[in-house]
Amino acid sequence: MLVETQTVDSGDNRVALFVRIFGASLPCTHTTNVSQQTNTVQAASTLIAPALPEIARDLHIKSSVETQLTLSTFILSVAFGPLFFGPLCEIFGRVSGK
């Protein structure tokens, strides 16, 4: 779809222009996608806690401290992983448009 760019000063007009150019369903689609991705991270951290005994058994972990460290490592990697991998994706994952 070929779209002309227009500059609009008012914030309300910007939304109306976006909806007119792209259609009303596109903002809803993006909102739904972002919500699902956010909920997936929350669900993963919620689902790993009850599974800790099975994870410990499969990984042959005997100590309860090591089992809790597994949960802590998972949650910290989910929390801080994007801080490290986000910039790396921006630097090395982008292809220059020549």
Order of alpha helices (4+ residues) and beta strands (2+ residues): alpha-alpha-alpha-alpha
